[in-house]
C-alpha cells in the first residue's frame, strides 16, 4: 500500500530555478549543476522503484513512504 506517493522535491525545483538565473561565469555554478543532476538521478530512481512496487501482488501487507528519511536517535 502506498501511504506517501511520489512527488518531485521542492528543493530540486528551487535549485533548477537558481541555476538558470546564475551567470555562466559564477564560480559555484558547476557545483550546483552537479548537485541538481545527483538529486535528479535519485528522484528518477525512486520513481522507478515506486512504479515497480505498485505493480507487485504480494501476499502480505506492505507500506511505502516516498521521500522519507528516518534518523537513528
Secondary structure, DSSP 8 states (H G I E B T S, - for coil): -EEE-----HHHHHHHHHHHHS-TT-TTHHHHHHHHHHHHHHHHHHHHHHHHHHH---SS---EETT------
